[in-house]
């Protein structure tokens, strides 16, 4: 419960700085597609540690906004997710807002605490990924 409480508080802080119409989850998705794309939805879901249905649900508004597009893949059954120019522009705006929010979090919590938290989270992710946990429902 403590992890969820912290995630909600930090999430609200970032949402308060968000570019109009761009949610934190959407910014994250755009960033992954920009960095890794064009890529298959299954690969994007894996990189973001999401199940396929969550990814599909999160992609729909981005496609509707014209920020990402789903293109034909190597064969008739495969698809690729790619960022559009509009997506690049809104992601760039979001990056500036995200940076401002991050600097404020660093100032509020102290950079040493933020770095320690990042290291602890990375360690916990590594341990949990190395175990055989059930898939997301």
Order of alpha helices (4+ residues) and beta strands (2+ residues): alpha-alpha-alpha-alpha-beta-beta-alpha-alpha
